[in-house]
Amino acid sequence: MESSILLRGAEPVSPASSSRPSVSEGDGSVWRSLDTFLASQQDLHFLQSLGWYGCRDGLNSFYCATMRAGRVVAASLVRARRIPGTGLTVYRVERGPVAATPEDLDVHLRLMCDDLRRDAALVSVSPHYYGARGEAYESVLKSGGWRRMPTILSNYQATIVVNLTEDIEQIRGKLRRSLRTQLNRGARLGIQIKEGSDASAIATFVEQHDAMARRRGLAPIPGEVTRCLGDRSDSARSLLRLLIAEYEGQQIAGILLVRAGDRAIYEWGVTSEEEGHRQLPLSHMLHWEAIGWAKSAGYHYYDLGGYWEERGDEDPINRFKTGFSKEVQRFVPEYYYPMRPLLAGALLGLASLRARIMS
């Protein structure tokens, strides 16, 4: 018989409607079971990891875990956003839930929705699975009455990956010829790629990225990521890796990678837009260095952080990424369950309009 348990920081989570048990940080056996389960999941995304939960300091977040015979078999790291003036909440499970089997996912979704029903306007999920496994998990969502999230509000649904199980020379040989040329050019120019591990390199990267984001109307690096970058504990260091590019003694570019299951994922990046830097092969060299590091660290894939299939290689970002690999992985799209259908429809309609205006 399955049961649902809610976990958060130092105090229990207890949605008013839930008759299911909630536990605190002090109940170490449940946290250990959760840790063991998540560590066993090859497709675990960093947004569902205990490391990410720790970086957020439990801010508006909690785990919902489904247990069978004393062991966790499915879990969701849930983010809660209150809707002002309503007493209701939007619950979002980013790149999750994580479940051992489609059957476990089905049970987990039903128990989680029961836990959140009292004050939920909607619950959204986006299980981080692809291929045949992803199709099986998506079937659970479809049969359970979940609805597709509008594309404009969803995480990317496909990505380009470099298969790191091949020899590094094989990987290099599959790069687009023009990309190999740029890598050789960067080496001749003396561009240096290194880990950005000190406070100055981190601060410079965040400042450069967020200035670029403001100019382009994009989101800045989340505060919890910045805090995690500055945290030199083993758990924080195991989650993120910053690579920076230096030219003529100046830090002018960087990419931030997150570690997740069997892959290293590119999530944030910036290159200098100054006149003398625009034609330098900065991103080319940063990603090639990242591929080499990810392979040596034992990852199976280097994930280039999204691919928009409808745009094809006419999109310059897509074309840059397909220079490294042509392998596309398609993930389960984001779905939502409208606990209060009229309010959920209004919220998504407004959010879609806002996203179109900002795009």
N, C-alpha and C positions, 0 to 999 in steps of 0.2 A: 504494500500500500504506500503510495507516494504522499509526501507532505511538503508544505511550502514554508520556508523560513526566511525572514527578512533580517539583514545585517547592516549595521552602519556604525562606524566609529566606536565611541565610548558609550553610546546609549542606544536603546532599542528603537527600531522603526516600527510604528504601529498605526497604519491607516485605520481610521475609525471604524471601517466596516469589517476589518479582518478579525476572524476568530482563530486564525492560525498563529502559531507561536512566533515570536521575534526574539532574537538573542542579541546580547551586547558583545563588545570586544572581549570581554572576560571569558566567554565560552570558547576556549581555544580549540576544542575538538571540531566544532563546525567550521571554524576558519581554516584549520589544518586540512579538513576534508575538501573545502573549496579550493585551497591552494593546490592540493594534489590533483584534483580534477582539472583545473585550468592548466596546470603544467603538462598534463597528458594530451592536451588538445592541439594538434599540429596546425590547425587553421585559426588559432586564437589571434584576434586583432588586439592591438595595444589598448584600444578604447574599452576593452572588456577585461583588462589585466589588473591584477592587484597592485602592480607598480603604478599604473595610471590612477587608480583609486587613491593610492598614497600621495601622489603628487597633487591631487585635488583636495587633500585634507578632508575628504568626506563632504565637500561643499555641495549641498543640494543633491547628494548622490547616496545610493545605497544598493546593496546586492539583494536580489531575490533568488533564492536557491531552492531547487526541487531535490528532495532526498528520497532514497529508497534503501531500506535496510541499513540505515545509518550512513549512507554514502551519497555525496552530491552527484547527480546524473545530468543536471542542467542548471544553468545560472544566467542571470542578466545583471549587468551593472546599469542601473536605472538613473537617469538624470531627471530631476523634477523642476518644472517652471510654473510658478503660481500665476494665475490669470487675475490681474488686479480687479478688485471690486466684485469678484464672483465667488470666492471661496473654493474655486475649482483649480485643477492642476493638469498640465500637459506632461505626460511621462514619455521619455524617449530612451530607447535602448539602441545606442549607436554601435553598429557593426556587431550586433548580437541579437538574440541570445546565443549562448554556446550550449550545445546539447550533444550527447553521445550518439543518439539515433533520432530519426524523424519521429518515432513514437514518443521518445522522451520530450522532444520539442512540443508535440501536441499537448501532452499533459502539463508541461511547464507553462505554456501560454494560457491554458485555462485556469490554472491555479494562480498565476500572476495577475490575470485580469480580475479574478475574484478578490484578491488582496487589495487591488487598487480601485475597485469599482465605486466606492462611496464618494470620492472626490475627484475622479478622473473625468476630464472632458474627452480626451483621446489618449491612446497608447500607441506608440510607433516602434517598429522593430526593423532591423536590416541584417539578418544573419550573414556572417562572413563566410559563405560557402560558394563554391563554383563547380562547374561541370555537372556530372551526373548526381553527385551528392547535393549540389545546390538545387537542382531540379526537384529532387525528392523533398527537400526542406521547403521549397516554395510551394509544392503541392499541399503541404500541411496548412500553410497560410491561406491558400485559396479555398480549401475545403472548410476552413474554420471561420469563414466570413470576413477575413481581413481584406482591406482594399488597398490598391496601389496608391502610393503617395504621388502627388503631382511631381513630374520630373524636375521642374524648376526648384523644388524644395528638397530634393533628394541628394544623398551622397552619390558620387560617381558610381556607375554600375558596371564599368569595364575598366581594365587596366592593361598596360603593357608590362610583361615581366621578362627578365633575363634568366634563363635556366642556368643555375650555377653548378649543376652536377657535371657539366662538361669541363674539359681542360681549359685553362685560361687562354691558351693560344687559339683553341677552337672558338671560344667566345669572341676574341678579338678578330678572328678571321671572318666572322659573320657580321661585323659592324659594316655599315654603309661606307663605301670607299672614301667619300668626302669627309666622313667623321674621322676615319683613321688619319687622313691628311691633316685635319685640324688638331688632332692629338699630337702628331709629330711637330706641327708648327708651334703649339704651346710649349712643348719641351725645349725647342730651339730658342724661344723667347724668354725662357727662364721663369715661367710661371710656376710657383711653388704651391702644392696642395698639402695641407697638414690638418691635424685634429685641432679644433678650437676648444681647448680645455680650460683656459684661464679666464678670469673674470673680464678682462679687457676685451678679449676676442668675442666672448658671449655678448657683452654689452654692445659692441660695434655691430655684430650681426643683427641683433634685435632692433637697434636703432635704424640701420640701413633698410631692413625688411619693412618695418612699420612706416617709414617715410615713403617707400615705394608704394605700400598698400594705400596710404592716404591719397597719393597722387592718382591712383587707379581706381579708387572707390572699393577696395578690397578690405577684408577683415584683417586686423593685426594678429600677431601671434598671441594666442590666449595667455592670460596671466599665469595660469597654472603651469603652462609649458615653460615660460620664462623662469618661474620659481624652481621647477624641476631641473632646468639647465644649470642653475646656480647651486643646486644641491649635489654635493660630491659624495653622497652616500653610495654604497654598492647598489642598492635598489634603484636609485635614480640613474646611476651610470649605466645600469643594465637596460634602461628603457630608451635612452636617446643618445645620438652621436652627432656632433657638429663637425663638419669639414669646412675649412675656409681656404680661399685662394688669395695668395699674396703676389704682388707684382711691383717690382722696384721698391720693395720694403713696405708696401701699403696693402692693408686688407681691403679687397675690393669686391669680394663675392663669397657666398657660402650656401651650403645646403644642410638642412637638418633632417636626419633619418630617425625613424622609430623602429624598434625591434619588436616583432610580433610573430610568435609561432615559428614557422619555417621560413620566414621572409624578413628582409629589411626593406622598409618602405620610405620612399622620399615623400616628405610632407610639406616642407616650407623651403623656399630658396629665394635668393636675391643676387643680382649682379649689378655692378656699377653702371649707371647710365651716362657717366661723363664722356665727353667727346673722345678722349684718348683711350677709352676702355671698351667702347661699344663693339669693336671688331675683334676683340680678343676671344679666344676659345675657352672662356671661363667655365661655362656650364658643361661643356664637353669633358674637360679635364676633371671637374669635380665628380661627375657621375662615373667616369671610368675608374677613378680612385675608389669611389664608393663600391663599385662592383668588385674590385679586387679585395677590398676589406671584407665585404659581406661573404665572399667565397672563402677567404681564409678563416673567417669566424664560424664557418660550418652551415651557413644558411643555404636553403635550396633555391630560393628566388631572390632576385633584386627587383622590387616593385617600383615602377616609375611614377606611381601616384596618380593614376587616372588616364583614361583615353576616351575621347568622345567620338564614337563610331559614326554617328550621323554626319560628322564634318569631314572625315577621312583625312588624307594627307594634305588637303588644301589648307587645313588649319596648321599654322607654323609650329605650334607646340606639339601637336600630334606628329608632325613630320620629324621634328627633332627626336621624339621618343622612339619612333620606328626606325631611326638610324641605329639604335642599339639592339632592337629585337622586333620581330613581327608577331611574337606570340601574345595573343590576347586572351585574358581570362575574364569571364563574365560572372558577376556575383548576383546573389539574390537581391532584387530591387527592394527599396524601402516600402513597407506596408504599414497601414495604421488600422486600428480598431476604434470605431466611433462610439465611445461609451454614451455620449450625448450627441446624437447625430446632427441636430440642427446647429448646435454650438460648434461642433467639430467642423461642419461644412463652412460656417461663417469664418472661423479662425483660419482655415486653410485658404479660403478665397482671399482674405485680406493679406495673408502672408505671400501668396502667389503674386498679387498685384504689386506689393512692395518689392518683391524680388525682380519683377519685370521692370519697374521704374529704375531700380538700382543697376540693372545689367546694361 
